[in-house]
Amino acid sequence: MSLNDTPRANRLHIGLFGKRNSGKSSLVNVLTGQQVATVSAVPGTTTDPVYKAMELHGIGPVVFIDTAGFDDVWELGALRVGRTEQAAKETDIALVLFSDEDMAGECEWIKRLQAAKTPVVAVVSQADVRADGGQELSRRIQEQTGLTPLVVSAAEKSGLDALRAEMIRQLPEDYAAESITAGLCAAGDTVLLVMPQDIQAPKGRLILPQVQTLRELLDRHCHVLCCTTDEMAATLALLKEPPQLIITDSQAFRSVHAQKPAASRLTSFSVLFAGYKGDIAYFAASARKLLELPADAHILIAEACTHRPLNEDIGRVKLPRLLRKCLGGQLEITVTAGRDFPADLRQAGIDFVIHCGACMFNRKYVLSRVEACRRQGVPMSNYGIAIAALLGILDDVEMPGGENDRQEICQSHANTVQ
């Protein structure tokens, strides 16, 4: 990925779902104008989901997800369907392809996607091989689902303009409306970024949340200064007035909080991403329950990235160490990475979930995890908010959403966190 590319996690995710050989891969290829997915008459050619990033006119940066057929009955069929179910959790708009008269599977998937509040577009695929051009099947789909399907043919490249227009119409209301620093700064403000460059920082680069936050601040016409933790005092001395906002890494909260001017507001990249990617109200309300956990509680630390653990890894070393220091040495701590996340948290004995900033996941996927925790009655927070609570400075940390939103955020959803 070049520096000019939009990260995949920030793109609209469009998932294609249907039976094997329903034309999903052919449709992805014709929509992208590239031979992205392998097309074959052999059922089950697509195994794991195939992701293709592109620019879609009228929407912008998107990712198409070509999934395995949900009717896969081969030896690895259950595993492939499981991967399709995972892909559904990060899908912002779903295209459900109908290819024959047996519509039970498609109708069930539509119900499942709609229950997850995912916009669904019903598609009659392979219209070129149907005698009536798909009209009768289209009528039956509308009758059974209430959706007006679009009739397309990848072979003849017909119906594609209407499909693109419908995807634009189905854009989630809050698509592209999220802001990393919402309500925390304005044009002309001075913002200081305090960024530890330790073993976890990639050599010669900044980590993705730092890059995205810096870009947004520049777009907001803020005056931005950057320094490492040990240079914070010297950097502040260069300023005539204290910065309006200081953003740091959560692991540096204690040091930065001790040095910050009284007039400067403080937050962290992880806290910002709690609002950008997840449900910050639920995270904040949950964090206030963190110190009430029993000494033998089971805490799940969920990382979005899959990487080789480092000596001072935040999720595997620093955060567990802080948890045990604040809550007791008898804690059971489990760390997962990537899409490895227990479906049944209670059965796994999980009492609390702490998630990373999730810069590698799209918001829809993070919210699916939030909903799973809320549904099962398991409190969930994220690195930055949890660390602030453990250090006793949560009330001093600014949260995105507006200057007057902090108290509301801290109280919101409190009745849902047991």
PAGU-414055 format. One record per residue (C-alpha): x, y, z; residue in three letters. Coordinates in Angstrom, 3 decimals. Example, Ala and Ser with C-alpha at 12.3 -4.5 7.8 and 13.67 -1.06 7.14 Angstrom:
<recs>
{X->12.300 Y->-4.500 Z->7.800 residu->ALA}
{X->13.670 Y->-1.060 Z->7.140 residu->SER}
</recs>
This chain:
<recs>
{X->0.000 Y->0.000 Z->0.000 residu->MET}
{X->1.388 Y->3.405 Z->-0.950 residu->SER}
{X->1.139 Y->6.480 Z->1.236 residu->LEU}
{X->-1.580 Y->7.795 Z->-1.084 residu->ASN}
{X->-3.815 Y->4.760 Z->-0.691 residu->ASP}
{X->-6.865 Y->4.770 Z->1.578 residu->THR}
{X->-6.412 Y->2.053 Z->4.239 residu->PRO}
{X->-8.728 Y->-0.902 Z->3.673 residu->ARG}
{X->-10.288 Y->-0.407 Z->7.098 residu->ALA}
{X->-11.469 Y->3.076 Z->6.025 residu->ASN}
{X->-13.165 Y->1.901 Z->2.843 residu->ARG}
{X->-16.839 Y->1.057 Z->2.416 residu->LEU}
{X->-17.093 Y->-2.750 Z->2.483 residu->HIS}
{X->-19.465 Y->-4.265 Z->-0.090 residu->ILE}
{X->-20.007 Y->-7.996 Z->0.396 residu->GLY}
{X->-21.392 Y->-10.434 Z->-2.191 residu->LEU}
{X->-23.343 Y->-13.409 Z->-0.845 residu->PHE}
{X->-25.009 Y->-16.299 Z->-2.631 residu->GLY}
{X->-24.813 Y->-19.975 Z->-3.532 residu->LYS}
{X->-21.824 Y->-21.535 Z->-5.225 residu->ARG}
{X->-21.762 Y->-20.674 Z->-8.930 residu->ASN}
{X->-24.314 Y->-17.898 Z->-8.482 residu->SER}
{X->-22.048 Y->-15.471 Z->-10.329 residu->GLY}
{X->-20.481 Y->-13.607 Z->-7.399 residu->LYS}
{X->-16.920 Y->-13.781 Z->-8.707 residu->SER}
{X->-17.970 Y->-12.812 Z->-12.225 residu->SER}
{X->-19.842 Y->-9.805 Z->-10.851 residu->LEU}
{X->-16.854 Y->-8.702 Z->-8.762 residu->VAL}
{X->-14.615 Y->-8.959 Z->-11.832 residu->ASN}
{X->-16.906 Y->-6.901 Z->-14.034 residu->VAL}
{X->-17.531 Y->-4.273 Z->-11.329 residu->LEU}
{X->-13.813 Y->-3.834 Z->-10.686 residu->THR}
{X->-12.817 Y->-4.175 Z->-14.324 residu->GLY}
{X->-10.159 Y->-6.689 Z->-13.297 residu->GLN}
{X->-9.755 Y->-10.452 Z->-13.053 residu->GLN}
{X->-9.777 Y->-10.315 Z->-9.267 residu->VAL}
{X->-11.572 Y->-13.573 Z->-8.488 residu->ALA}
{X->-11.148 Y->-16.937 Z->-10.183 residu->THR}
{X->-14.195 Y->-17.875 Z->-12.253 residu->VAL}
{X->-14.938 Y->-21.538 Z->-12.943 residu->SER}
{X->-17.881 Y->-23.809 Z->-13.674 residu->ALA}
{X->-16.694 Y->-25.988 Z->-10.808 residu->VAL}
{X->-18.794 Y->-25.195 Z->-7.706 residu->PRO}
{X->-16.867 Y->-23.900 Z->-4.715 residu->GLY}
{X->-13.978 Y->-22.287 Z->-6.618 residu->THR}
{X->-13.985 Y->-19.358 Z->-4.168 residu->THR}
{X->-12.866 Y->-20.646 Z->-0.769 residu->THR}
{X->-11.702 Y->-17.851 Z->1.530 residu->ASP}
{X->-13.225 Y->-14.384 Z->0.980 residu->PRO}
{X->-11.437 Y->-12.363 Z->-1.701 residu->VAL}
{X->-10.975 Y->-8.640 Z->-0.980 residu->TYR}
{X->-10.501 Y->-6.083 Z->-3.739 residu->LYS}
{X->-9.988 Y->-2.376 Z->-3.041 residu->ALA}
{X->-11.012 Y->0.097 Z->-5.727 residu->MET}
{X->-12.576 Y->3.500 Z->-6.346 residu->GLU}
{X->-16.298 Y->3.364 Z->-7.145 residu->LEU}
{X->-17.678 Y->6.442 Z->-8.905 residu->HIS}
{X->-20.192 Y->8.222 Z->-6.695 residu->GLY}
{X->-18.959 Y->6.552 Z->-3.495 residu->ILE}
{X->-15.169 Y->6.715 Z->-3.437 residu->GLY}
{X->-12.847 Y->4.104 Z->-1.928 residu->PRO}
{X->-14.555 Y->0.743 Z->-1.439 residu->VAL}
{X->-13.652 Y->-2.889 Z->-0.845 residu->VAL}
{X->-15.554 Y->-5.663 Z->-2.610 residu->PHE}
{X->-15.696 Y->-8.944 Z->-0.667 residu->ILE}
{X->-16.284 Y->-12.047 Z->-2.798 residu->ASP}
{X->-17.399 Y->-14.772 Z->-0.380 residu->THR}
{X->-17.632 Y->-18.548 Z->-0.620 residu->ALA}
{X->-21.033 Y->-20.002 Z->-1.436 residu->GLY}
{X->-23.147 Y->-20.385 Z->1.695 residu->PHE}
{X->-24.369 Y->-23.774 Z->0.389 residu->ASP}
{X->-20.829 Y->-25.247 Z->0.419 residu->ASP}
{X->-21.108 Y->-28.909 Z->1.465 residu->VAL}
{X->-17.575 Y->-30.044 Z->0.667 residu->TRP}
{X->-15.189 Y->-31.376 Z->3.285 residu->GLU}
{X->-14.133 Y->-27.839 Z->4.297 residu->LEU}
{X->-17.572 Y->-26.364 Z->3.623 residu->GLY}
{X->-18.391 Y->-25.518 Z->7.241 residu->ALA}
{X->-15.082 Y->-23.684 Z->7.603 residu->LEU}
{X->-15.685 Y->-21.726 Z->4.412 residu->ARG}
{X->-19.209 Y->-20.783 Z->5.468 residu->VAL}
{X->-17.738 Y->-19.649 Z->8.791 residu->GLY}
{X->-15.396 Y->-17.326 Z->6.894 residu->ARG}
{X->-18.406 Y->-15.997 Z->4.974 residu->THR}
{X->-20.179 Y->-15.301 Z->8.262 residu->GLU}
{X->-17.104 Y->-13.402 Z->9.468 residu->GLN}
{X->-17.099 Y->-11.357 Z->6.252 residu->ALA}
{X->-20.753 Y->-10.476 Z->6.857 residu->ALA}
{X->-19.797 Y->-8.816 Z->10.145 residu->LYS}
{X->-17.639 Y->-6.246 Z->8.340 residu->GLU}
{X->-19.999 Y->-5.702 Z->5.399 residu->THR}
{X->-21.467 Y->-2.190 Z->5.100 residu->ASP}
{X->-23.661 Y->-3.029 Z->2.087 residu->ILE}
{X->-24.599 Y->-6.587 Z->1.097 residu->ALA}
{X->-25.375 Y->-7.803 Z->-2.418 residu->LEU}
{X->-27.348 Y->-11.064 Z->-2.175 residu->VAL}
{X->-27.341 Y->-12.937 Z->-5.487 residu->LEU}
{X->-30.269 Y->-15.126 Z->-6.525 residu->PHE}
{X->-29.528 Y->-17.645 Z->-9.260 residu->SER}
{X->-32.312 Y->-20.294 Z->-9.118 residu->ASP}
{X->-35.828 Y->-20.944 Z->-7.878 residu->GLU}
{X->-34.718 Y->-22.341 Z->-4.496 residu->ASP}
{X->-34.541 Y->-19.099 Z->-2.520 residu->MET}
{X->-34.612 Y->-20.377 Z->1.068 residu->ALA}
{X->-30.899 Y->-19.818 Z->1.690 residu->GLY}
{X->-30.880 Y->-16.346 Z->0.175 residu->GLU}
{X->-33.981 Y->-15.287 Z->2.132 residu->CYS}
{X->-32.433 Y->-16.552 Z->5.372 residu->GLU}
{X->-29.245 Y->-14.569 Z->4.698 residu->TRP}
{X->-31.253 Y->-11.448 Z->3.952 residu->ILE}
{X->-32.984 Y->-11.780 Z->7.335 residu->LYS}
{X->-29.623 Y->-12.290 Z->9.041 residu->ARG}
{X->-28.058 Y->-9.265 Z->7.364 residu->LEU}
{X->-31.066 Y->-7.055 Z->8.042 residu->GLN}
{X->-31.019 Y->-8.112 Z->11.703 residu->ALA}
{X->-27.447 Y->-6.796 Z->11.809 residu->ALA}
{X->-28.755 Y->-3.530 Z->10.273 residu->LYS}
{X->-26.802 Y->-4.111 Z->7.076 residu->THR}
{X->-28.397 Y->-2.582 Z->3.941 residu->PRO}
{X->-29.211 Y->-5.350 Z->1.444 residu->VAL}
{X->-29.478 Y->-5.197 Z->-2.336 residu->VAL}
{X->-31.182 Y->-8.230 Z->-3.906 residu->ALA}
{X->-29.669 Y->-9.178 Z->-7.264 residu->VAL}
{X->-30.927 Y->-11.574 Z->-9.938 residu->VAL}
{X->-27.646 Y->-12.720 Z->-11.438 residu->SER}
{X->-26.829 Y->-14.395 Z->-14.742 residu->GLN}
{X->-29.893 Y->-12.897 Z->-16.411 residu->ALA}
{X->-28.423 Y->-13.754 Z->-19.825 residu->ASP}
{X->-29.026 Y->-17.484 Z->-19.291 residu->VAL}
{X->-32.687 Y->-17.088 Z->-18.225 residu->ARG}
{X->-35.361 Y->-17.309 Z->-20.891 residu->ALA}
{X->-37.412 Y->-14.438 Z->-19.466 residu->ASP}
{X->-34.378 Y->-12.377 Z->-18.487 residu->GLY}
{X->-35.020 Y->-13.041 Z->-14.801 residu->GLY}
{X->-38.425 Y->-11.369 Z->-14.608 residu->GLN}
{X->-40.302 Y->-14.249 Z->-12.937 residu->GLU}
{X->-37.558 Y->-14.845 Z->-10.398 residu->LEU}
{X->-37.489 Y->-11.114 Z->-9.724 residu->SER}
{X->-41.236 Y->-11.152 Z->-9.046 residu->ARG}
{X->-40.917 Y->-14.047 Z->-6.583 residu->ARG}
{X->-38.023 Y->-12.387 Z->-4.747 residu->ILE}
{X->-40.022 Y->-9.214 Z->-4.251 residu->GLN}
{X->-42.988 Y->-11.236 Z->-3.066 residu->GLU}
{X->-40.973 Y->-13.143 Z->-0.455 residu->GLN}
{X->-38.507 Y->-10.501 Z->0.741 residu->THR}
{X->-40.193 Y->-7.179 Z->0.080 residu->GLY}
{X->-37.064 Y->-6.072 Z->-1.792 residu->LEU}
{X->-37.094 Y->-4.929 Z->-5.399 residu->THR}
{X->-34.266 Y->-6.896 Z->-7.014 residu->PRO}
{X->-31.963 Y->-5.662 Z->-9.722 residu->LEU}
{X->-31.430 Y->-7.883 Z->-12.762 residu->VAL}
{X->-27.824 Y->-8.052 Z->-13.945 residu->VAL}
{X->-25.630 Y->-10.011 Z->-16.305 residu->SER}
{X->-21.880 Y->-9.993 Z->-15.811 residu->ALA}
{X->-21.405 Y->-11.670 Z->-19.202 residu->ALA}
{X->-23.344 Y->-8.986 Z->-21.054 residu->GLU}
{X->-22.380 Y->-6.214 Z->-18.602 residu->LYS}
{X->-26.032 Y->-5.250 Z->-18.278 residu->SER}
{X->-27.736 Y->-3.774 Z->-15.239 residu->GLY}
{X->-24.440 Y->-2.555 Z->-13.774 residu->LEU}
{X->-25.261 Y->1.168 Z->-13.816 residu->ASP}
{X->-28.501 Y->0.503 Z->-11.945 residu->ALA}
{X->-26.599 Y->-1.656 Z->-9.449 residu->LEU}
{X->-24.024 Y->1.072 Z->-8.819 residu->ARG}
{X->-26.797 Y->3.633 Z->-8.355 residu->ALA}
{X->-28.572 Y->1.372 Z->-5.855 residu->GLU}
{X->-25.364 Y->0.863 Z->-3.853 residu->MET}
{X->-25.038 Y->4.650 Z->-3.626 residu->ILE}
{X->-28.667 Y->4.898 Z->-2.500 residu->ARG}
{X->-28.078 Y->2.277 Z->0.187 residu->GLN}
{X->-25.074 Y->4.073 Z->1.707 residu->LEU}
{X->-25.358 Y->4.071 Z->5.509 residu->PRO}
{X->-26.480 Y->7.468 Z->6.782 residu->GLU}
{X->-23.290 Y->7.965 Z->8.790 residu->ASP}
{X->-20.958 Y->6.833 Z->6.006 residu->TYR}
{X->-17.966 Y->9.180 Z->5.744 residu->ALA}
{X->-19.449 Y->11.330 Z->8.508 residu->ALA}
{X->-17.173 Y->10.039 Z->11.250 residu->GLU}
{X->-14.360 Y->12.257 Z->12.442 residu->SER}
{X->-11.380 Y->11.139 Z->14.485 residu->ILE}
{X->-11.129 Y->14.389 Z->16.457 residu->THR}
{X->-14.840 Y->15.298 Z->16.474 residu->ALA}
{X->-15.531 Y->18.292 Z->18.705 residu->GLY}
{X->-12.042 Y->18.467 Z->20.175 residu->LEU}
{X->-10.367 Y->21.088 Z->17.993 residu->CYS}
{X->-11.051 Y->23.736 Z->15.403 residu->ALA}
{X->-9.201 Y->25.635 Z->12.735 residu->ALA}
{X->-6.358 Y->27.665 Z->14.199 residu->GLY}
{X->-5.987 Y->25.523 Z->17.335 residu->ASP}
{X->-2.545 Y->24.366 Z->18.382 residu->THR}
{X->-2.382 Y->20.601 Z->18.855 residu->VAL}
{X->0.610 Y->18.789 Z->20.316 residu->LEU}
{X->1.144 Y->15.145 Z->19.385 residu->LEU}
{X->3.305 Y->13.345 Z->21.952 residu->VAL}
{X->4.365 Y->10.095 Z->20.325 residu->MET}
{X->6.700 Y->7.590 Z->21.992 residu->PRO}
{X->9.016 Y->6.065 Z->19.401 residu->GLN}
{X->9.750 Y->2.807 Z->21.187 residu->ASP}
{X->10.337 Y->-0.731 Z->19.938 residu->ILE}
{X->6.719 Y->-0.976 Z->18.751 residu->GLN}
{X->7.019 Y->1.963 Z->16.366 residu->ALA}
{X->7.970 Y->0.783 Z->12.845 residu->PRO}
{X->11.418 Y->2.059 Z->11.888 residu->LYS}
{X->11.177 Y->5.057 Z->9.609 residu->GLY}
{X->7.366 Y->5.271 Z->9.863 residu->ARG}
{X->4.539 Y->6.374 Z->12.121 residu->LEU}
{X->1.798 Y->3.957 Z->13.102 residu->ILE}
{X->-1.492 Y->4.227 Z->11.214 residu->LEU}
{X->-3.573 Y->6.008 Z->13.915 residu->PRO}
{X->-0.892 Y->8.694 Z->14.201 residu->GLN}
{X->-0.819 Y->9.205 Z->10.437 residu->VAL}
{X->-4.606 Y->9.390 Z->10.115 residu->GLN}
{X->-4.973 Y->11.756 Z->13.066 residu->THR}
{X->-2.191 Y->14.022 Z->11.791 residu->LEU}
{X->-3.790 Y->14.168 Z->8.340 residu->ARG}
{X->-7.184 Y->15.089 Z->9.793 residu->GLU}
{X->-5.678 Y->17.842 Z->11.950 residu->LEU}
{X->-3.958 Y->19.311 Z->8.903 residu->LEU}
{X->-7.228 Y->19.153 Z->6.974 residu->ASP}
{X->-8.867 Y->21.023 Z->9.872 residu->ARG}
{X->-6.182 Y->23.748 Z->9.507 residu->HIS}
{X->-4.810 Y->23.166 Z->12.999 residu->CYS}
{X->-1.252 Y->24.075 Z->13.972 residu->HIS}
{X->0.362 Y->20.726 Z->14.744 residu->VAL}
{X->3.568 Y->20.039 Z->16.653 residu->LEU}
{X->5.033 Y->16.583 Z->17.204 residu->CYS}
{X->7.489 Y->15.353 Z->19.803 residu->CYS}
{X->8.505 Y->12.274 Z->21.741 residu->THR}
{X->7.649 Y->11.895 Z->25.422 residu->THR}
{X->11.099 Y->12.889 Z->26.638 residu->ASP}
{X->10.972 Y->16.102 Z->24.556 residu->GLU}
{X->7.531 Y->17.215 Z->25.728 residu->MET}
{X->8.718 Y->19.798 Z->28.248 residu->ALA}
{X->11.152 Y->21.349 Z->25.757 residu->ALA}
{X->8.443 Y->21.484 Z->23.074 residu->THR}
{X->5.953 Y->23.168 Z->25.406 residu->LEU}
{X->8.625 Y->25.761 Z->26.252 residu->ALA}
{X->8.712 Y->26.789 Z->22.581 residu->LEU}
{X->5.067 Y->27.877 Z->22.683 residu->LEU}
{X->3.843 Y->31.279 Z->23.825 residu->LYS}
{X->0.508 Y->29.735 Z->24.886 residu->GLU}
{X->-0.331 Y->26.183 Z->25.948 residu->PRO}
{X->-1.731 Y->23.988 Z->23.170 residu->PRO}
{X->-5.500 Y->23.646 Z->23.125 residu->GLN}
{X->-5.190 Y->19.874 Z->22.818 residu->LEU}
{X->-2.544 Y->17.247 Z->23.539 residu->ILE}
{X->-2.831 Y->13.815 Z->21.935 residu->ILE}
{X->-0.542 Y->11.038 Z->23.084 residu->THR}
{X->-0.152 Y->7.299 Z->23.088 residu->ASP}
{X->-2.137 Y->5.657 Z->25.876 residu->SER}
{X->0.945 Y->3.984 Z->27.310 residu->GLN}
{X->2.388 Y->7.480 Z->27.918 residu->ALA}
{X->-0.743 Y->8.773 Z->29.673 residu->PHE}
{X->0.836 Y->8.911 Z->33.134 residu->ARG}
{X->3.892 Y->10.931 Z->32.062 residu->SER}
{X->2.019 Y->13.271 Z->29.714 residu->VAL}
{X->-0.788 Y->13.874 Z->32.218 residu->HIS}
{X->1.797 Y->14.910 Z->34.821 residu->ALA}
{X->3.445 Y->17.406 Z->32.435 residu->GLN}
{X->0.478 Y->18.912 Z->30.643 residu->LYS}
{X->-0.478 Y->22.562 Z->31.264 residu->PRO}
{X->-3.754 Y->23.019 Z->33.127 residu->ALA}
{X->-5.240 Y->24.855 Z->30.147 residu->ALA}
{X->-4.554 Y->21.997 Z->27.715 residu->SER}
{X->-7.003 Y->19.188 Z->27.156 residu->ARG}
{X->-5.652 Y->15.648 Z->26.961 residu->LEU}
{X->-6.637 Y->12.573 Z->24.987 residu->THR}
{X->-4.946 Y->9.640 Z->23.235 residu->SER}
{X->-4.956 Y->8.074 Z->19.800 residu->PHE}
{X->-6.670 Y->5.016 Z->21.225 residu->SER}
{X->-9.422 Y->7.111 Z->22.840 residu->VAL}
{X->-9.950 Y->8.941 Z->19.554 residu->LEU}
{X->-10.295 Y->5.627 Z->17.750 residu->PHE}
{X->-12.763 Y->4.418 Z->20.372 residu->ALA}
{X->-15.131 Y->6.996 Z->18.950 residu->GLY}
{X->-14.006 Y->6.655 Z->15.337 residu->TYR}
{X->-14.290 Y->2.874 Z->15.170 residu->LYS}
{X->-16.512 Y->1.775 Z->18.038 residu->GLY}
{X->-19.111 Y->2.764 Z->20.626 residu->ASP}
{X->-17.303 Y->5.188 Z->22.914 residu->ILE}
{X->-20.300 Y->5.525 Z->25.230 residu->ALA}
{X->-20.291 Y->1.799 Z->25.927 residu->TYR}
{X->-16.504 Y->1.739 Z->26.268 residu->PHE}
{X->-16.513 Y->4.584 Z->28.812 residu->ALA}
{X->-19.387 Y->3.171 Z->30.848 residu->ALA}
{X->-17.701 Y->-0.238 Z->30.854 residu->SER}
{X->-14.345 Y->1.225 Z->31.950 residu->ALA}
{X->-15.955 Y->2.554 Z->35.098 residu->ARG}
{X->-16.785 Y->-1.039 Z->36.025 residu->LYS}
{X->-13.211 Y->-2.206 Z->35.450 residu->LEU}
{X->-11.975 Y->-1.435 Z->38.962 residu->LEU}
{X->-14.917 Y->-3.357 Z->40.423 residu->GLU}
{X->-13.847 Y->-6.677 Z->38.887 residu->LEU}
{X->-12.933 Y->-9.480 Z->41.297 residu->PRO}
{X->-9.262 Y->-10.326 Z->41.707 residu->ALA}
{X->-9.701 Y->-13.603 Z->39.788 residu->ASP}
{X->-11.646 Y->-12.105 Z->36.862 residu->ALA}
{X->-11.002 Y->-13.345 Z->33.321 residu->HIS}
{X->-10.130 Y->-10.479 Z->30.956 residu->ILE}
{X->-9.897 Y->-10.850 Z->27.185 residu->LEU}
{X->-7.487 Y->-8.485 Z->25.400 residu->ILE}
{X->-8.407 Y->-8.368 Z->21.706 residu->ALA}
{X->-5.880 Y->-7.102 Z->19.172 residu->GLU}
{X->-6.834 Y->-6.334 Z->15.584 residu->ALA}
{X->-3.290 Y->-6.836 Z->14.303 residu->CYS}
{X->-1.528 Y->-10.166 Z->13.989 residu->THR}
{X->2.145 Y->-9.583 Z->14.665 residu->HIS}
{X->5.100 Y->-11.165 Z->16.366 residu->ARG}
{X->4.929 Y->-10.166 Z->20.054 residu->PRO}
{X->7.630 Y->-7.686 Z->21.083 residu->LEU}
{X->9.460 Y->-7.375 Z->24.393 residu->ASN}
{X->7.310 Y->-4.462 Z->25.595 residu->GLU}
{X->4.170 Y->-5.197 Z->23.571 residu->ASP}
{X->1.272 Y->-3.034 Z->24.782 residu->ILE}
{X->-1.414 Y->-5.718 Z->24.530 residu->GLY}
{X->0.622 Y->-8.707 Z->25.689 residu->ARG}
{X->2.994 Y->-7.156 Z->28.219 residu->VAL}
{X->2.305 Y->-3.573 Z->29.328 residu->LYS}
{X->-1.484 Y->-3.706 Z->29.641 residu->LEU}
{X->-1.544 Y->-7.102 Z->31.449 residu->PRO}
{X->1.135 Y->-5.801 Z->33.809 residu->ARG}
{X->-0.925 Y->-2.689 Z->34.591 residu->LEU}
{X->-4.088 Y->-4.744 Z->35.056 residu->LEU}
{X->-2.421 Y->-7.058 Z->37.550 residu->ARG}
{X->-0.873 Y->-4.130 Z->39.385 residu->LYS}
{X->-4.233 Y->-2.377 Z->39.756 residu->CYS}
{X->-6.612 Y->-5.325 Z->40.096 residu->LEU}
{X->-4.472 Y->-8.105 Z->41.566 residu->GLY}
{X->-2.129 Y->-10.840 Z->40.448 residu->GLY}
{X->-4.795 Y->-13.548 Z->40.267 residu->GLN}
{X->-6.336 Y->-12.215 Z->37.062 residu->LEU}
{X->-6.688 Y->-14.600 Z->34.136 residu->GLU}
{X->-5.783 Y->-12.759 Z->30.930 residu->ILE}
{X->-6.314 Y->-14.120 Z->27.434 residu->THR}
{X->-4.987 Y->-12.350 Z->24.323 residu->VAL}
{X->-6.472 Y->-12.879 Z->20.873 residu->THR}
{X->-5.353 Y->-11.394 Z->17.551 residu->ALA}
{X->-6.946 Y->-10.721 Z->14.189 residu->GLY}
{X->-10.409 Y->-12.180 Z->13.763 residu->ARG}
{X->-9.937 Y->-14.710 Z->16.549 residu->ASP}
{X->-12.738 Y->-13.681 Z->18.921 residu->PHE}
{X->-14.920 Y->-16.041 Z->21.027 residu->PRO}
{X->-18.483 Y->-16.344 Z->19.774 residu->ALA}
{X->-19.720 Y->-17.263 Z->23.257 residu->ASP}
{X->-17.906 Y->-15.042 Z->25.729 residu->LEU}
{X->-19.761 Y->-16.354 Z->28.757 residu->ARG}
{X->-18.994 Y->-19.960 Z->27.894 residu->GLN}
{X->-15.325 Y->-18.952 Z->27.561 residu->ALA}
{X->-15.561 Y->-17.466 Z->31.063 residu->GLY}
{X->-14.810 Y->-13.898 Z->29.903 residu->ILE}
{X->-15.761 Y->-11.185 Z->32.409 residu->ASP}
{X->-14.415 Y->-8.154 Z->30.552 residu->PHE}
{X->-13.111 Y->-7.330 Z->27.057 residu->VAL}
{X->-10.467 Y->-4.705 Z->26.303 residu->ILE}
{X->-10.051 Y->-4.013 Z->22.579 residu->HIS}
{X->-7.210 Y->-2.262 Z->20.797 residu->CYS}
{X->-7.851 Y->0.874 Z->18.746 residu->GLY}
{X->-8.842 Y->-1.384 Z->15.812 residu->ALA}
{X->-7.185 Y->0.724 Z->13.124 residu->CYS}
{X->-7.040 Y->-2.429 Z->10.947 residu->MET}
{X->-10.793 Y->-3.146 Z->11.214 residu->PHE}
{X->-13.638 Y->-1.187 Z->9.700 residu->ASN}
{X->-16.215 Y->0.341 Z->12.040 residu->ARG}
{X->-18.943 Y->-2.143 Z->11.119 residu->LYS}
{X->-16.814 Y->-5.072 Z->12.249 residu->TYR}
{X->-15.863 Y->-3.420 Z->15.550 residu->VAL}
{X->-19.510 Y->-2.606 Z->16.238 residu->LEU}
{X->-20.411 Y->-6.257 Z->15.621 residu->SER}
{X->-18.067 Y->-7.165 Z->18.481 residu->ARG}
{X->-19.546 Y->-4.428 Z->20.657 residu->VAL}
{X->-23.022 Y->-5.781 Z->19.983 residu->GLU}
{X->-21.910 Y->-9.329 Z->20.842 residu->ALA}
{X->-20.540 Y->-8.105 Z->24.182 residu->CYS}
{X->-23.622 Y->-6.031 Z->24.943 residu->ARG}
{X->-25.954 Y->-8.907 Z->24.038 residu->ARG}
{X->-24.070 Y->-11.298 Z->26.316 residu->GLN}
{X->-23.766 Y->-8.799 Z->29.164 residu->GLY}
{X->-19.968 Y->-8.568 Z->28.998 residu->VAL}
{X->-18.504 Y->-5.067 Z->29.549 residu->PRO}
{X->-16.157 Y->-3.934 Z->26.781 residu->MET}
{X->-13.716 Y->-1.032 Z->26.628 residu->SER}
{X->-10.617 Y->-0.206 Z->24.623 residu->ASN}
{X->-6.939 Y->0.267 Z->25.417 residu->TYR}
{X->-6.943 Y->4.031 Z->25.912 residu->GLY}
{X->-10.124 Y->4.333 Z->27.966 residu->ILE}
{X->-9.270 Y->1.279 Z->30.088 residu->ALA}
{X->-5.747 Y->2.571 Z->30.793 residu->ILE}
{X->-7.120 Y->5.987 Z->31.769 residu->ALA}
{X->-9.534 Y->4.317 Z->34.181 residu->ALA}
{X->-6.786 Y->2.158 Z->35.696 residu->LEU}
{X->-4.579 Y->5.248 Z->36.188 residu->LEU}
{X->-7.449 Y->7.193 Z->37.763 residu->GLY}
{X->-7.417 Y->9.952 Z->35.130 residu->ILE}
{X->-10.494 Y->9.024 Z->33.089 residu->LEU}
{X->-12.285 Y->12.230 Z->34.147 residu->ASP}
{X->-9.315 Y->14.253 Z->32.863 residu->ASP}
{X->-9.330 Y->12.634 Z->29.416 residu->VAL}
{X->-11.252 Y->14.290 Z->26.612 residu->GLU}
{X->-13.410 Y->12.109 Z->24.385 residu->MET}
{X->-14.414 Y->12.896 Z->20.796 residu->PRO}
{X->-17.948 Y->14.087 Z->20.156 residu->GLY}
{X->-18.003 Y->17.606 Z->21.500 residu->GLY}
{X->-16.863 Y->19.620 Z->24.482 residu->GLU}
{X->-20.043 Y->19.009 Z->26.452 residu->ASN}
{X->-20.358 Y->15.335 Z->25.654 residu->ASP}
{X->-17.939 Y->13.847 Z->28.185 residu->ARG}
{X->-20.367 Y->13.654 Z->31.122 residu->GLN}
{X->-23.095 Y->12.339 Z->28.843 residu->GLU}
{X->-20.710 Y->9.730 Z->27.420 residu->ILE}
{X->-19.663 Y->8.581 Z->30.871 residu->CYS}
{X->-23.292 Y->8.132 Z->31.940 residu->GLN}
{X->-24.710 Y->6.878 Z->28.641 residu->SER}
{X->-25.448 Y->3.173 Z->28.444 residu->HIS}
{X->-24.635 Y->2.761 Z->32.152 residu->ALA}
{X->-27.772 Y->0.689 Z->32.613 residu->ASN}
{X->-26.560 Y->-1.746 Z->29.949 residu->THR}
{X->-23.234 Y->-2.437 Z->31.682 residu->VAL}
{X->-23.789 Y->-4.862 Z->34.515 residu->GLN}
</recs>
